[in-house]
Amino acid sequence: MIRRIIGDILLALAVLLAVDVLFVMPARINAVVLKADYQKIFVYELIICAVLLLFALDVRFNLLTEWKSASLRTVGWILRVAVALFSAVVIFFCGKVTYGGMINNAERADYAIVLGLALENGKPAPDLLARLDTARQYLEQYPEAKLILTGGNADESGRTEAAVMHDILTEKGVAEDRMILEDQAQTTKENFSNTARKIPADEPVVMISSNYHMDRAVRSAAEQGFTRVLRLPAPSGILAYGANMLWEVILDLNELK
């Protein structure tokens, strides 16, 4: 009975995650410039969803060991252990990503880093707008702070993420002297290596990014020499959270290689 309930829960979550990935990623791939990178992540996400579905089905229906042949049952048990271990690792990292996005310990600092996000059809994605709203609120709370707007991936017109963020914040009344552009970075790590050349890395700095991205962003900043990183997560769209979370999990797993 307990196994059936757990299996039903796991199956429902796995199906919801797969639907989220299938709904979000194809549209996103068609909207961004770096299509190849997004396509690769999409394939990895589908593989993870397939393994999680297999794990859930096995828990619910004892799928992998319902064989009359002893040799097939042995193969099934080996596959069960492999699937269970892989699923456990994925679930652990999903929890790590989610928990990391729940921590908010921002306080006064001279600088806040706002991480960019790929433009979709030349326009800022909703999660990027949420990051900018969070950044503007931080500036209102701390009038002496400045923003580092970072992101160098340009759209087809040549406008970078940092430039788009600058224009949006300018329209919202943020003064020019409160924004510093870092518009050369292509990755999160480059964001911080380039930013470390513009501001002292040993001073407190506030990290502003989407909640699902916060854990990896803070770790990347520390790797580039930032010794005190304060978290200020921006809210993200719930309908795309599963796909975004898996994106971070894939990049986390890639770092373990």
C-alpha positions as CSV (number, residue, x, y, z in Angstrom):
1,M,0.0,0.0,0.0
2,I,2.7,2.4,1.0
3,R,4.8,1.5,-2.1
4,R,1.8,2.2,-4.3
5,I,1.2,5.6,-2.8
6,I,4.8,6.5,-3.1
7,G,4.8,5.3,-6.7
8,D,1.7,7.3,-7.5
9,I,3.3,10.4,-6.1
10,L,6.6,9.8,-8.0
11,L,4.8,9.0,-11.2
12,A,2.7,12.2,-11.0
13,L,5.8,14.3,-10.4
14,A,7.7,12.7,-13.2
15,V,4.9,13.2,-15.6
16,L,4.5,16.9,-14.6
17,L,8.2,17.4,-15.0
18,A,8.2,15.8,-18.5
19,V,5.2,17.9,-19.6
20,D,6.9,21.0,-18.3
21,V,10.1,20.3,-20.3
22,L,8.2,19.4,-23.5
23,F,6.1,22.6,-23.1
24,V,8.9,25.0,-22.3
25,M,12.0,24.0,-24.1
26,P,10.9,23.7,-27.8
27,A,9.5,27.2,-27.7
28,R,12.6,28.5,-26.0
29,I,14.9,26.9,-28.5
30,N,13.0,28.6,-31.4
31,A,13.3,32.0,-29.6
32,V,17.0,32.2,-28.7
33,V,20.1,32.7,-30.7
34,L,22.2,30.0,-29.1
35,K,19.9,27.2,-30.4
36,A,22.6,24.4,-30.4
37,D,23.3,24.9,-26.6
38,Y,19.6,24.8,-25.8
39,Q,19.0,21.8,-28.0
40,K,21.7,19.9,-26.2
41,I,20.2,20.7,-22.8
42,F,16.8,19.7,-24.1
43,V,18.0,16.3,-25.0
44,Y,19.6,15.8,-21.6
45,E,16.4,16.9,-19.9
46,L,14.4,14.4,-21.9
47,I,16.8,11.6,-20.9
48,I,16.5,12.5,-17.2
49,C,12.7,12.7,-17.5
50,A,12.7,9.2,-19.1
51,V,14.8,7.7,-16.3
52,L,12.6,9.3,-13.7
53,L,9.5,8.0,-15.3
54,L,11.0,4.5,-15.5
55,F,12.0,4.8,-11.8
56,A,8.4,5.9,-10.8
57,L,6.9,3.1,-12.9
58,D,9.2,0.5,-11.3
59,V,8.2,1.7,-7.8
60,R,4.5,1.7,-8.6
61,F,4.3,-1.5,-10.6
62,N,7.5,-3.4,-9.8
63,L,8.1,-3.1,-13.5
64,L,11.7,-4.2,-13.9
65,T,11.6,-7.5,-12.0
66,E,8.3,-9.0,-13.2
67,W,10.0,-11.6,-15.4
68,K,9.7,-15.4,-15.3
69,S,13.2,-15.9,-16.6
70,A,15.8,-15.8,-13.8
71,S,18.4,-14.2,-16.1
72,L,15.9,-11.4,-17.1
73,R,15.1,-10.8,-13.4
74,T,18.9,-10.4,-12.8
75,V,19.2,-7.9,-15.6
76,G,16.1,-6.2,-14.2
77,W,17.6,-5.9,-10.8
78,I,20.8,-4.4,-12.2
79,L,18.8,-1.9,-14.2
80,R,16.7,-1.1,-11.1
81,V,19.7,-0.3,-9.0
82,A,21.2,1.8,-11.8
83,V,17.9,3.7,-12.3
84,A,17.4,4.2,-8.6
85,L,20.9,5.5,-8.0
86,F,20.7,7.9,-11.0
87,S,17.2,9.1,-9.9
88,A,18.5,9.6,-6.3
89,V,21.3,11.8,-7.6
90,V,18.9,13.9,-9.7
91,I,16.4,14.3,-6.9
92,F,19.2,15.4,-4.5
93,F,20.4,18.0,-7.0
94,C,16.8,19.2,-7.6
95,G,16.5,19.7,-3.9
96,K,19.8,21.5,-3.7
97,V,18.8,23.9,-6.5
98,T,15.4,24.5,-4.9
99,Y,16.8,25.1,-1.4
100,G,19.5,27.4,-2.8
101,G,16.9,29.6,-4.3
102,M,15.0,30.0,-1.0
103,I,17.9,31.7,0.8
104,N,17.7,35.5,1.0
105,N,20.5,37.1,3.1
106,A,20.9,40.3,1.1
107,E,22.0,43.4,3.0
108,R,23.7,46.7,2.2
109,A,26.6,46.4,-0.2
110,D,28.3,48.7,-2.6
111,Y,27.6,46.5,-5.6
112,A,24.9,44.1,-6.7
113,I,25.5,41.8,-9.7
114,V,22.5,41.2,-11.9
115,L,22.9,38.2,-14.1
116,G,21.6,38.2,-17.6
117,L,19.4,35.7,-19.4
118,A,19.1,34.8,-23.0
119,L,16.9,37.1,-25.0
120,E,13.9,35.5,-26.6
121,N,13.2,36.9,-30.1
122,G,15.2,39.9,-29.1
123,K,13.1,40.6,-26.0
124,P,13.7,40.0,-22.3
125,A,12.3,36.8,-20.9
126,P,9.8,37.2,-18.0
127,D,12.5,35.8,-15.6
128,L,14.9,38.5,-16.7
129,L,12.3,41.2,-16.1
130,A,11.8,39.7,-12.6
131,R,15.5,40.0,-11.9
132,L,15.4,43.7,-13.0
133,D,12.5,44.4,-10.8
134,T,14.3,42.8,-7.8
135,A,17.4,44.9,-8.7
136,R,15.4,48.1,-8.8
137,Q,13.9,47.4,-5.5
138,Y,17.3,46.8,-4.0
139,L,18.5,50.2,-5.3
140,E,15.5,51.9,-3.7
141,Q,16.4,50.2,-0.4
142,Y,20.1,51.1,-0.6
143,P,20.5,54.5,-2.4
144,E,24.3,54.3,-2.5
145,A,24.5,50.8,-4.1
146,K,25.4,50.2,-7.8
147,L,24.4,47.5,-10.2
148,I,26.8,45.4,-12.3
149,L,24.7,44.4,-15.3
150,T,26.3,41.3,-16.8
151,G,25.6,39.3,-20.0
152,G,27.3,39.4,-23.3
153,N,25.2,37.0,-25.5
154,A,23.8,39.2,-28.2
155,D,20.6,38.7,-30.2
156,E,20.4,38.8,-34.0
157,S,20.4,42.6,-33.9
158,G,23.6,42.7,-31.9
159,R,22.1,43.9,-28.6
160,T,23.6,42.1,-25.5
161,E,21.7,41.1,-22.4
162,A,23.5,43.7,-20.4
163,A,22.5,46.5,-22.9
164,V,18.9,45.4,-22.8
165,M,18.9,45.4,-19.0
166,H,20.5,48.8,-19.0
167,D,17.8,50.2,-21.3
168,I,15.0,48.7,-19.3
169,L,16.3,50.1,-16.0
170,T,16.9,53.5,-17.5
171,E,13.3,53.6,-18.7
172,K,12.3,52.7,-15.1
173,G,14.2,55.7,-13.8
174,V,17.5,54.2,-12.6
175,A,20.3,56.8,-12.9
176,E,23.1,56.1,-15.4
177,D,25.8,56.4,-12.7
178,R,24.3,53.5,-10.7
179,M,24.8,51.0,-13.5
180,I,28.0,49.3,-14.7
181,L,27.9,47.2,-17.8
182,E,29.7,43.9,-18.3
183,D,28.7,42.9,-21.8
184,Q,31.4,40.5,-22.9
185,A,30.6,37.3,-20.9
186,Q,29.2,34.3,-22.6
187,T,28.8,32.1,-19.5
188,T,28.1,32.5,-15.8
189,K,31.7,31.9,-14.9
190,E,32.8,34.6,-17.4
191,N,30.3,36.9,-15.8
192,F,32.2,36.8,-12.6
193,S,35.7,36.6,-13.9
194,N,35.0,39.8,-15.9
195,T,33.2,41.5,-13.1
196,A,36.1,40.8,-10.7
197,R,38.2,43.1,-12.9
198,K,35.7,45.9,-12.3
199,I,35.0,45.8,-8.6
200,P,37.0,44.5,-5.5
201,A,36.3,40.8,-5.2
202,D,37.0,40.8,-1.4
203,E,34.1,43.1,-0.7
204,P,30.5,42.0,0.0
205,V,28.5,41.7,-3.2
206,V,24.8,41.0,-3.6
207,M,23.9,38.3,-6.2
208,I,20.6,38.9,-8.1
209,S,19.4,36.1,-10.3
210,S,16.4,33.8,-10.6
211,N,15.8,31.5,-7.6
212,Y,16.6,28.3,-9.6
213,H,19.9,29.8,-10.7
214,M,21.1,31.1,-7.4
215,D,22.9,28.1,-6.1
216,R,25.2,27.7,-9.1
217,A,25.7,31.4,-9.5
218,V,27.0,31.8,-5.9
219,R,29.3,28.9,-6.4
220,S,30.6,30.3,-9.6
221,A,31.2,33.7,-8.0
222,A,33.2,32.0,-5.2
223,E,35.3,30.2,-7.7
224,Q,36.3,33.5,-9.3
225,G,37.5,35.0,-6.1
226,F,34.4,36.6,-4.5
227,T,34.7,36.0,-0.8
228,R,31.4,37.2,0.5
229,V,28.4,36.7,-1.8
230,L,24.9,37.7,-0.5
231,R,21.9,36.1,-2.1
232,L,18.9,38.0,-3.4
233,P,16.8,35.6,-5.5
234,A,14.3,36.9,-8.0
235,P,11.0,35.0,-8.4
236,S,10.6,32.8,-11.5
237,G,7.6,31.6,-13.4
238,I,6.1,28.5,-11.8
239,L,5.1,27.0,-15.2
240,A,8.7,26.8,-16.4
241,Y,10.3,26.0,-13.1
242,G,10.8,22.3,-13.8
243,A,12.6,22.8,-17.0
244,N,14.8,25.6,-15.5
245,M,15.6,23.4,-12.4
246,L,16.6,20.5,-14.6
247,W,18.8,22.9,-16.6
248,E,20.7,23.7,-13.4
249,V,20.9,20.1,-12.4
250,I,22.5,19.1,-15.7
251,L,25.1,21.9,-15.4
252,D,25.8,20.8,-11.8
253,L,26.3,17.2,-12.9
254,N,28.5,18.3,-15.7
255,E,30.8,20.0,-13.2
256,L,31.2,16.7,-11.4
257,K,33.0,15.2,-14.4
